[in-house]
Amino acid sequence: MKKNVLFLTLVAIFICNTAFAQILTKNPNVHKNAITSLAKVKATNYYKLGLCANEFNTEDGLGLRSSAEIHAMAKLSADFVSQYEGAQIAGINVGFCATVSNITVFIRETATGANLASKNISSTTKGWNQVIFDTPLTLERKNYYIGYHIPVLPQATYAIGYTPESEATQNAMLLSINNGELEDYTGYFGALTVQMLLSGSDEIFSNKAKISEVRMAKHQPINAVVDVPVKIRNIGINTITSIDITYTLGTNAPVQQSFTLNAPVGSAEQTVTLKDVTMNMGGNFTVAITKINGVDISGTPVTMRIKTYEPTTTVERKILLEQFTTEQCGNCPSGTARIKSVIDQAEFAGKVIWVAHHTGFYTDNYTIPASESYLRFFGEGGGSFAPAMMLDRTIFTGTVPVMQVFTDVTQIANTFRQALNIPTTTSVAITQANTVDVNRKVKITVSGNDNSSTLPTEDLYVYIFLLENGITSTTQGGADGTFTHNNLIRSVMNGVGGTKITWDENNRFEVTAEATLTPGWNAQKMDVVAFVASSYQNPLNDTEVLNAVKEKLVINSFSAVENVYGETIHAYSKNGTIVVDGEYTSISIYSIDGKEFSNNNLPKGVYIVKLENKGQNAVKKVIVK
């Protein structure tokens, strides 16, 4: 993860971001209440195809605080362009918010590949710039990258046009700064103002529509009969008077329903409702437009995964709150306080399990590799930020599971309620068989069962975390004096991907994991968290947690033999080293936060000293003054 800073200067969301080597900003001279100047696509002989809206604010461009070379583009996927196959790509429409010189507009098959077509512009105008290639291309069913190259974008020149609305959740704004890695800005700003300019027969552009939203709860009672609203938009050059929509659930046969409507060219979205859809199984629910004005078409389908359950077999559930925070994040103490103020409410007592990943905005001494692996929940290529959180690895707002820690605590509470209202039939429990002695061994068994009559058809996994509480720090950004870290993830005991569940004949599962506590971890202040979830590597709309549980770590006593060895030796500091009176075969020295040190030139502080001698062990605490 690159450790760079992105500032959204006009959006007061109070987060720390890591994303890009340069500081990309919106135009700081734009005021929210000012009258905006919108660049509108003018009527031409070309059909405009892109991921951005047809209008954008020419006063609110993106720029850099220092001059830079820019490659900017959007990816139009093969599925997105397929219904226009056979059209001619005459050129590209590009939108700018300032005049820039010596621009090259291009179209490619890959982001960094050779140009299929390109053309130079000596100087852009503010607004839309229509660029026609010398030789048109024939549009095929494949990926296209359309965009432009700016050799020098002058400092504080806010020329890059964008629209907050986008036809895609990613790849609508890809930027490379000074020939660095191509990064995806879609999640931060929206879509780059670039469009294909297409020409061809009216047949290619007639009878075109897209599904913009399918509204249905992801969890449905088995055999429920529901109505499903579907939002559609006319994107063709003729009025739509009738439309057929076909839906498929799981392995069921496709079902077609017909609708009459009046959708002129350029009209707003309209909603049609699929009637009496029976939820007789779980699986992919796919909706596609299959006929417009009586003409068969092959529109891009929309798919969502439906999970069914028996209402009588649901069990009590707790939700998993995963926080992203670091000591370098100056806004994280206030974010933590907002989360705590909601969790402390009686409504949520004992229902929210809170764990803290120390990553998202750089790293600190408490960062572990597993937490960095979970940065994928921010979205591919979209950068990360803190303070951030996600609930049950489920998308509740936006397009990815991770969301900001809302400044309005009522929004946090409302999201908690949404998560708690999702049913589950899977129970989970923890059994401990620990020997938290000088060997500091822990053994955790997680078990549970699924109460439904049929087992889940998807692969499910058990994840086991070890947490520590009450860790004091004086290096937390944004905190005055001492700050206390709680719910800090010390270990993901069974690996970042968890352990795949194997069900027995009684719909039960059991998973066991073992670990050794690092010297310096205070076992008396540790918790165990276990949860059942889909694979964390699934698409981000299908990684949800089904249920979670949390318990205090069980502490057992030292054995008599180990106590005897510990009583025979004495450890103390002298001239920056640890001196041991007594026999030992090995010595390990750790700071109280678990960092290992060599036994020389030790800085002042408190250290945990682990000694071994002929199979016996002892742990001593030593202060270096």
Secondary structure in CASP SS format (residue, H / E / C, confidence):
PFRMAT SS
TARGET T0000
AUTHOR 0000-0000-0000
METHOD secondary structure of the structure
MODEL  1
M C 1.00
K C 1.00
K C 1.00
N C 1.00
V C 1.00
L C 1.00
F C 1.00
L C 1.00
T C 1.00
L C 1.00
V C 1.00
A C 1.00
I C 1.00
F C 1.00
I C 1.00
C E 1.00
N E 1.00
T E 1.00
A C 1.00
F C 1.00
A C 1.00
Q C 1.00
I C 1.00
L E 1.00
T E 1.00
K E 1.00
N C 1.00
P C 1.00
N C 1.00
V C 1.00
H C 1.00
K C 1.00
N C 1.00
A C 1.00
I C 1.00
T C 1.00
S C 1.00
L E 1.00
A E 1.00
K E 1.00
V C 1.00
K C 1.00
A C 1.00
T C 1.00
N C 1.00
Y C 1.00
Y E 1.00
K E 1.00
L E 1.00
G C 1.00
L C 1.00
C E 1.00
A C 1.00
N C 1.00
E E 1.00
F E 1.00
N E 1.00
T C 1.00
E C 1.00
D C 1.00
G C 1.00
L E 1.00
G E 1.00
L E 1.00
R C 1.00
S C 1.00
S C 1.00
A E 1.00
E E 1.00
I E 1.00
H E 1.00
A E 1.00
M E 1.00
A E 1.00
K E 1.00
L E 1.00
S C 1.00
A H 1.00
D H 1.00
F H 1.00
V H 1.00
S H 1.00
Q H 1.00
Y H 1.00
E C 1.00
G C 1.00
A C 1.00
Q E 1.00
I E 1.00
A E 1.00
G E 1.00
I E 1.00
N E 1.00
V E 1.00
G E 1.00
F E 1.00
C C 1.00
A C 1.00
T C 1.00
V C 1.00
S E 1.00
N E 1.00
I E 1.00
T E 1.00
V E 1.00
F E 1.00
I E 1.00
R E 1.00
E C 1.00
T C 1.00
A C 1.00
T C 1.00
G C 1.00
A C 1.00
N E 1.00
L E 1.00
A E 1.00
S E 1.00
K E 1.00
N E 1.00
I E 1.00
S E 1.00
S E 1.00
T C 1.00
T C 1.00
K C 1.00
G E 1.00
W E 1.00
N E 1.00
Q E 1.00
V E 1.00
I E 1.00
F E 1.00
D E 1.00
T E 1.00
P E 1.00
L E 1.00
T E 1.00
L C 1.00
E C 1.00
R C 1.00
K C 1.00
N C 1.00
Y E 1.00
Y E 1.00
I E 1.00
G E 1.00
Y E 1.00
H E 1.00
I E 1.00
P E 1.00
V E 1.00
L E 1.00
P C 1.00
Q C 1.00
A C 1.00
T C 1.00
Y C 1.00
A C 1.00
I E 1.00
G C 1.00
Y E 1.00
T E 1.00
P C 1.00
E C 1.00
S E 1.00
E C 1.00
A C 1.00
T C 1.00
Q C 1.00
N C 1.00
A C 1.00
M C 1.00
L E 1.00
L E 1.00
S E 1.00
I E 1.00
N C 1.00
N C 1.00
G C 1.00
E C 1.00
L C 1.00
E E 1.00
D E 1.00
Y C 1.00
T H 1.00
G H 1.00
Y H 1.00
F H 1.00
G C 1.00
A E 1.00
L E 1.00
T C 1.00
V E 1.00
Q E 1.00
M E 1.00
L E 1.00
L E 1.00
S E 1.00
G C 1.00
S C 1.00
D H 1.00
E H 1.00
I H 1.00
F H 1.00
S C 1.00
N C 1.00
K C 1.00
A E 1.00
K E 1.00
I E 1.00
S E 1.00
E E 1.00
V E 1.00
R C 1.00
M C 1.00
A C 1.00
K C 1.00
H E 1.00
Q E 1.00
P E 1.00
I C 1.00
N C 1.00
A E 1.00
V E 1.00
V E 1.00
D E 1.00
V E 1.00
P E 1.00
V E 1.00
K E 1.00
I E 1.00
R E 1.00
N E 1.00
I C 1.00
G C 1.00
I C 1.00
N C 1.00
T C 1.00
I E 1.00
T E 1.00
S E 1.00
I E 1.00
D E 1.00
I E 1.00
T E 1.00
Y E 1.00
T E 1.00
L E 1.00
G C 1.00
T C 1.00
N C 1.00
A C 1.00
P C 1.00
V E 1.00
Q E 1.00
Q E 1.00
S E 1.00
F E 1.00
T E 1.00
L E 1.00
N E 1.00
A E 1.00
P C 1.00
V C 1.00
G C 1.00
S C 1.00
A C 1.00
E C 1.00
Q E 1.00
T E 1.00
V E 1.00
T E 1.00
L E 1.00
K E 1.00
D E 1.00
V E 1.00
T E 1.00
M E 1.00
N C 1.00
M C 1.00
G C 1.00
G E 1.00
N E 1.00
F E 1.00
T E 1.00
V E 1.00
A E 1.00
I E 1.00
T E 1.00
K E 1.00
I E 1.00
N C 1.00
G C 1.00
V E 1.00
D E 1.00
I C 1.00
S C 1.00
G C 1.00
T C 1.00
P C 1.00
V E 1.00
T E 1.00
M E 1.00
R E 1.00
I E 1.00
K E 1.00
T E 1.00
Y E 1.00
E C 1.00
P H 1.00
T H 1.00
T H 1.00
T C 1.00
V C 1.00
E C 1.00
R C 1.00
K C 1.00
I E 1.00
L E 1.00
L E 1.00
E E 1.00
Q E 1.00
F E 1.00
T C 1.00
T C 1.00
E C 1.00
Q C 1.00
C C 1.00
G C 1.00
N C 1.00
C H 1.00
P H 1.00
S H 1.00
G H 1.00
T H 1.00
A H 1.00
R H 1.00
I H 1.00
K H 1.00
S H 1.00
V H 1.00
I H 1.00
D C 1.00
Q C 1.00
A H 1.00
E H 1.00
F H 1.00
A C 1.00
G C 1.00
K C 1.00
V E 1.00
I E 1.00
W E 1.00
V E 1.00
A E 1.00
H E 1.00
H C 1.00
T C 1.00
G C 1.00
F C 1.00
Y C 1.00
T C 1.00
D C 1.00
N C 1.00
Y C 1.00
T C 1.00
I C 1.00
P H 1.00
A H 1.00
S H 1.00
E H 1.00
S H 1.00
Y H 1.00
L H 1.00
R H 1.00
F H 1.00
F H 1.00
G C 1.00
E C 1.00
G C 1.00
G C 1.00
G C 1.00
S E 1.00
F E 1.00
A E 1.00
P C 1.00
A E 1.00
M E 1.00
M E 1.00
L E 1.00
D C 1.00
R C 1.00
T C 1.00
I C 1.00
F C 1.00
T C 1.00
G C 1.00
T C 1.00
V C 1.00
P C 1.00
V C 1.00
M E 1.00
Q E 1.00
V C 1.00
F C 1.00
T C 1.00
D C 1.00
V H 1.00
T H 1.00
Q H 1.00
I H 1.00
A H 1.00
N H 1.00
T H 1.00
F H 1.00
R H 1.00
Q H 1.00
A H 1.00
L H 1.00
N C 1.00
I C 1.00
P C 1.00
T C 1.00
T C 1.00
T E 1.00
S C 1.00
V C 1.00
A E 1.00
I E 1.00
T E 1.00
Q E 1.00
A C 1.00
N C 1.00
T E 1.00
V C 1.00
D C 1.00
V C 1.00
N C 1.00
R C 1.00
K E 1.00
V E 1.00
K E 1.00
I E 1.00
T E 1.00
V E 1.00
S E 1.00
G E 1.00
N E 1.00
D E 1.00
N C 1.00
S C 1.00
S C 1.00
T C 1.00
L C 1.00
P C 1.00
T C 1.00
E C 1.00
D C 1.00
L E 1.00
Y E 1.00
V E 1.00
Y E 1.00
I E 1.00
F E 1.00
L E 1.00
L E 1.00
E E 1.00
N C 1.00
G C 1.00
I E 1.00
T E 1.00
S E 1.00
T C 1.00
T C 1.00
Q C 1.00
G C 1.00
G C 1.00
A C 1.00
D C 1.00
G C 1.00
T C 1.00
F E 1.00
T E 1.00
H E 1.00
N C 1.00
N C 1.00
L E 1.00
I E 1.00
R E 1.00
S E 1.00
V E 1.00
M C 1.00
N C 1.00
G C 1.00
V C 1.00
G C 1.00
G C 1.00
T E 1.00
K E 1.00
I C 1.00
T C 1.00
W C 1.00
D C 1.00
E C 1.00
N C 1.00
N C 1.00
R E 1.00
F E 1.00
E E 1.00
V E 1.00
T E 1.00
A E 1.00
E E 1.00
A E 1.00
T E 1.00
L C 1.00
T C 1.00
P C 1.00
G C 1.00
W C 1.00
N C 1.00
A H 1.00
Q H 1.00
K H 1.00
M E 1.00
D E 1.00
V E 1.00
V E 1.00
A E 1.00
F E 1.00
V E 1.00
A E 1.00
S E 1.00
S C 1.00
Y C 1.00
Q C 1.00
N C 1.00
P C 1.00
L C 1.00
N C 1.00
D C 1.00
T C 1.00
E C 1.00
V E 1.00
L E 1.00
N E 1.00
A E 1.00
V E 1.00
K E 1.00
E E 1.00
K E 1.00
L C 1.00
V C 1.00
I C 1.00
N C 1.00
S C 1.00
F C 1.00
S C 1.00
A H 1.00
V H 1.00
E H 1.00
N H 1.00
V H 1.00
Y H 1.00
G H 1.00
E H 1.00
T C 1.00
I C 1.00
H E 1.00
A E 1.00
Y E 1.00
S E 1.00
K E 1.00
N C 1.00
G C 1.00
T E 1.00
I E 1.00
V E 1.00
V E 1.00
D E 1.00
G C 1.00
E C 1.00
Y C 1.00
T C 1.00
S E 1.00
I E 1.00
S E 1.00
I E 1.00
Y E 1.00
S E 1.00
I C 1.00
D C 1.00
G C 1.00
K C 1.00
E E 1.00
F E 1.00
S C 1.00
N C 1.00
N C 1.00
N C 1.00
L C 1.00
P C 1.00
K C 1.00
G E 1.00
V E 1.00
Y E 1.00
I E 1.00
V E 1.00
K E 1.00
L E 1.00
E E 1.00
N E 1.00
K C 1.00
G C 1.00
Q E 1.00
N E 1.00
A E 1.00
V E 1.00
K E 1.00
K E 1.00
V E 1.00
I E 1.00
V E 1.00
K C 1.00
END
